[in-house]
Amino acid sequence: MEPARANAVLRPKESGHYAAKIHASAEAPQGTRAKRWMIDPLPASELDHFIQAFSACHWGALRTPVFRAWQ
C-alpha cells in the first residue's frame, strides 16, 4: 500500500461478487492516521459504480486513488 494514496483492493469471490478493502490516510492533530473500510459483498453489478464513486471521492491531500487486486 502507498500511504500517500487512497487504495482499494478488490478480490473476486466464488459467488461472483467482490470483496473490497479500502485504505486511506487522514490528517489528525496527532499526525497522519490510517482509516480502513471493508465492503463484502460488493455485487459485481455495482463494480463500475464503486470504481467511479471511489475515483471521484475527495481524499484531501491524497494523490490519485490506486486499485489493486488480491488473490
C-alpha positions as CSV (number, residue, x, y, z in Angstrom):
1,M,0.0,0.0,0.0
2,E,1.1,3.5,-0.7
3,P,0.5,5.7,2.4
4,A,0.0,9.0,0.5
5,R,-2.8,7.5,-1.6
6,A,-6.2,6.1,-1.1
7,N,-6.1,2.4,-2.0
8,A,-8.9,0.0,-2.9
9,V,-8.0,-3.7,-3.1
10,L,-10.6,-5.8,-4.9
11,R,-10.9,-9.6,-4.6
12,P,-13.3,-11.7,-6.7
13,K,-15.3,-14.2,-4.7
14,E,-16.6,-17.6,-5.8
15,S,-20.2,-16.2,-5.5
16,G,-19.4,-13.8,-8.4
17,H,-19.3,-10.8,-6.0
18,Y,-16.2,-8.9,-4.9
19,A,-14.7,-8.0,-1.5
20,A,-13.2,-4.6,-1.3
21,K,-10.6,-3.3,1.2
22,I,-10.2,0.4,1.3
23,H,-7.3,2.2,3.0
24,A,-6.8,5.9,3.2
25,S,-4.7,8.2,5.4
26,A,-6.3,11.0,7.3
27,E,-4.7,14.1,8.9
28,A,-5.3,14.3,12.6
29,P,-3.9,16.7,15.2
30,Q,-1.6,13.9,16.4
31,G,-0.4,13.1,12.9
32,T,-1.5,11.0,10.0
33,R,-3.7,8.1,10.8
34,A,-4.8,5.2,8.5
35,K,-8.5,4.6,8.0
36,R,-9.7,1.3,6.8
37,W,-13.1,0.0,5.5
38,M,-14.3,-3.3,4.1
39,I,-17.2,-3.9,1.7
40,D,-18.1,-7.6,1.5
41,P,-20.0,-8.4,-0.6
42,L,-19.7,-5.9,-3.4
43,P,-22.1,-7.1,-6.1
44,A,-20.4,-7.5,-9.5
45,S,-23.2,-5.4,-10.9
46,E,-22.0,-2.5,-8.7
47,L,-18.3,-2.7,-9.5
48,D,-18.3,0.1,-12.1
49,H,-20.3,2.3,-9.8
50,F,-17.9,1.6,-7.0
51,I,-14.9,2.5,-9.1
52,Q,-16.4,5.7,-10.4
53,A,-17.5,6.8,-6.9
54,F,-14.1,5.9,-5.3
55,S,-12.2,7.7,-8.0
56,A,-14.5,10.8,-7.7
57,C,-14.2,11.0,-3.9
58,H,-12.2,13.9,-2.4
59,W,-9.3,12.3,-0.5
60,G,-7.9,15.6,0.9
61,A,-4.2,15.8,0.3
62,L,-4.0,12.3,-1.1
63,R,-3.0,11.8,-4.6
64,T,-4.9,9.8,-7.2
65,P,-6.6,6.6,-5.8
66,V,-5.0,3.3,-6.6
67,F,-6.8,0.0,-7.4
68,R,-5.2,-3.4,-6.9
69,A,-6.4,-7.0,-7.0
70,W,-5.6,-9.6,-4.4
71,Q,-6.0,-13.3,-4.6
